[in-house]
Amino acid sequence: MLVNCVVYKNGKKLEAIELEDISDNLKHRDRFVWVALRDPSHEELAKMQEEFGLHDLAVEDARGGHERPKIEEYGDVIFVVMHLPELKHGRLVIGELDVFAGANFVLSVRSRSSLDRMGVRSRAEQDPTLLAQGSGFVLYALMDAVVDRYFPIIDTLERELEGIEERIFHQGSARENVERLYALKRQVTLLHHGVAPMMEAVGKLCSGRVPGMCLRSQDYFRDVFDHLQRINASLDSMRDTVLTAIQVTLSMVTIDDAETTKRLAAWAGLFGVATAFAGIWGMNFTHMPELEWPLGYPAALLAIATTCGLLYRRFKRAGWI
């Protein structure tokens, strides 16, 4: 659906217009059109393609969604794909923001996101001087808003990781810890899939051959690039910490299993000795030592008890029991 469609001149808002009037306003080179769509239908995208003269491949990517973050140039139009992360009830949901930026227009298409407003337009309208730079500055403002959404999510995931680390050495919590760590690792990986390619793409807007509409906003795109570098470093660090925590948790499980195995082995040794003595003296042979001795039975029990007691003391000292 259409969120808003506004015409600007010299950085100041002129009026909100209908979609059919876009092409007429684009004929005025001193005007700038900014359109925002949310979960548009195929018909709406087809209308935008007709009004702005968008490339078929770019429109197809915006229509299909689920694209890898990227920046592509189609003549004088830049097509940008960004992942839009959101935490819902502790679950990470990845939406998408597609932006078409031309010489005097910007079209943003938001998909699979429940965010009502990102606040980009209202903040940009508060500074007409910057908004007068046109599509380059609006593209930066949209990128900056998307990148800023990563920081609180990363803070939340880091707090989750710290909570898991505090429980690693709690008895009986290994299974739950491993499940939570793998879920956290998946969320970090999803964020990384949105940040790493985007960082590479934004680098093209602040160095090397920069598109003409972005020349006046190079410093701003460099700021976005720096933020992405910080986010990427945080994600790499968090991913390493998660892997280390998983290894520590699995090591704790192995240690617990080894302790259980030692206890079982110690008790098996005690019962094995008693069974061996009983088996030897329980054989039905006529001629056996102490068979006719009145104290033979008590002596056998004493020998078994003494041997088991010595073994028990030995295992106790070794920490097996």
Secondary structure, 3 states (H helix, E strand, C coil): CEEEEEEEECCEEEEECCHHHHHHHHCCCCEEEEEEEECCCHHHHHHHHHHHCCCHHHHHHHHHCCCCCEEEEECCEEEEEEEEEEEECCEEEEEEEEEEECCCEEEEEEECCCCCCCCHHHHHHCCHHHHCCCHHHHHHHHHHHHHHCHHHHHHHHHHHHHHHHHHCCCCCCHHHHHHHHHHHHHHHHHHHHHHHHHHHHHHHHHCCCCCHHHHHHHHHHHHHHHHHHHHHHHHHHHHHHHHHHHHHHHHHHHHHHHHHHHHHHHHHHHHHHHHHHHHHHCCCCCCCCCCCCCCHHHHHHHHHHHHHHHHHHHHHHHCCC
